[in-house]
């Protein structure tokens, strides 16, 4: 049975999350990073068993840490020291707490657009100064631009690294990440790597955990199973400190993590790899389907050469539309406008392809008008 095989009627009848509720019933929601997936059976069993026995107390993180450490070693060859791992409520709360604790008031945070839109919002919420170091035209890190941004930001600032990159799907190479670490050390910048999409790297590409590199000892990374196993509603994440630094956070920060989320993600990291491998195969099929559909119906629209995630970063410049996302919404397809990720990307949209062939096909047909 396909993980991403549910048809539109089944999805409409069973989903009640924000993805399916924020727009009207006639709109296909391909905007938020939430998959239309059947659940991972070991996760369902673990959470159901916990509910049956009334195990609904406060979170206890050691089993989750152990499960992640095992996954990281098997999947990426990354040997994580459990003592350097701290539970946090979710990835972005962990990032916000780190910025508050490690970047002085009036300090700066560097980001590389196009990048996850919440980076901008959380920098604003911490009242730190935003400095941009855009990706290059090839959607890869531009080290000269990054050097200039680090100089502008100054010592004591932070760099929010998106690894892999959302929305472009870029998988940063060990050489690129080592250069980032060396630049950060040279300029006194703290690198915080968001690695929430790390399990979703495509066949043929290799994910490199930032902290697995010798040069990255002063950095920190945040990981979660929420994207790979579609567990956004079960919130928890792990903060990993490099060998040359500490977390610097108070223990109270751990309190917002959900116990059922810890149970769910522990099951995913320990027993969810067969499900994940099947999902990755289906996502490869969806990417191929999307390419075929665009070639047939919207041949001028191009997508970034993604190596990870289930997102498509689409350039609609050839269509001559003032606001592509707004036009597509009028036609019954909800996507995310490009300027959410990069203020220069007025002609881009982000599409979530983690859905059934039926939904994806109907969406492109509608977009083509």
Buried (B, 14 or more C-beta within 10 A) or exposed (E): EBBBBBBBEEBEEEBEEBBBEEBEEEBBBBBBBBBBBBBBEBBEEBBEEBEEEEEEEEBEBEBBBBBBBEBBEEBBEBEBEEEBBBBBBBBBBBBBBBBBEBBEEEBBBBBBBBBBBBBBEBBEEBEBBEBBBBBEEEBBBBBEBBBEBBEBBBEBBBBBBBBBBBBBBBBBBEEBBBBBBBBBBEBEBBBBBBBBBBBBBBEEBEBBBBBBBEBBBBBBBBBBBBBBBBBBEBBBBBBBBBEEBEBBBEEEBBEBBBBBBBBBBBBBBBBBBEBBEBBBEBBEEBBEBBEEBBEEBBEEBBBBEBBBBBBBBBBBEEBEBEBBBEBBBEBBBBBBBBBBBBEEBBBBBBBBBBBBBBBBBBBBBBBBE
